[in-house]
Amino acid sequence: MPVRKLARIVDDALRDESRARRVATDPQFRMAVQKDRRTELSKFKTVEHALKDRARIEASKARKKKKKKG
């Protein structure tokens, strides 16, 4: 894994950690999470990265499955 990518991951995680501590007790944030959990939590970079990774993995699995059938 390239050093820059690793540094970006660590930086985003530290920023998200700080933000999560600030908003964890915010009643407005809690209500927003109850309404639409995925949208509200996707504002965090680490969650955004995880969603992109998940989509990439699912697309890869779909391609492999398609090749096996074809």
C-alpha positions in Angstrom: 0.0 0.0 0.0 1.5 3.4 -1.0 2.6 5.6 1.9 0.4 8.5 0.8 -2.7 6.4 0.8 -1.9 5.0 4.2 -1.2 8.6 5.5 -4.6 9.8 4.1 -6.4 6.9 5.8 -4.8 7.6 9.2 -5.5 11.4 8.8 -9.1 10.8 7.9 -9.5 8.4 10.8 -8.1 10.9 13.3 -10.3 13.7 12.0 -13.4 11.4 12.1 -12.5 10.4 15.7 -12.4 14.0 16.8 -15.6 14.8 15.0 -17.4 11.8 16.4 -16.5 12.8 19.9 -18.0 16.3 19.4 -21.2 15.2 17.8 -21.9 12.1 19.8 -23.7 14.0 22.5 -25.4 16.4 20.1 -29.2 15.8 20.2 -29.6 17.0 16.6 -27.1 14.4 15.4 -28.8 11.6 17.3 -32.2 12.5 15.8 -30.6 12.6 12.3 -29.0 9.2 12.8 -32.4 7.7 13.9 -34.1 9.2 10.8 -31.5 8.1 8.2 -28.5 6.3 9.6 -26.6 5.7 6.4 -26.8 9.3 5.1 -25.8 10.8 8.4 -22.9 8.5 9.0 -21.6 8.7 5.5 -20.6 12.3 6.3 -17.5 10.7 8.0 -14.6 10.0 5.6 -13.8 6.6 7.0 -17.4 5.5 6.5 -17.3 6.9 3.0 -14.1 4.9 2.3 -15.7 1.7 3.7 -18.8 2.2 1.5 -16.6 2.7 -1.6 -14.6 -0.5 -0.7 -17.8 -2.4 -0.2 -19.2 -1.3 -3.6 -15.9 -2.2 -5.3 -15.9 -5.7 -3.7 -19.5 -6.3 -4.6 -18.8 -5.3 -8.2 -15.8 -7.6 -8.3 -17.9 -10.5 -7.0 -20.6 -9.8 -9.6 -18.1 -9.9 -12.4 -16.6 -13.1 -11.2 -20.0 -14.7 -10.9 -20.9 -13.5 -14.4 -17.7 -15.0 -15.9 -18.5 -18.4 -14.2 -22.0 -18.5 -15.7 -20.8 -17.3 -19.2 
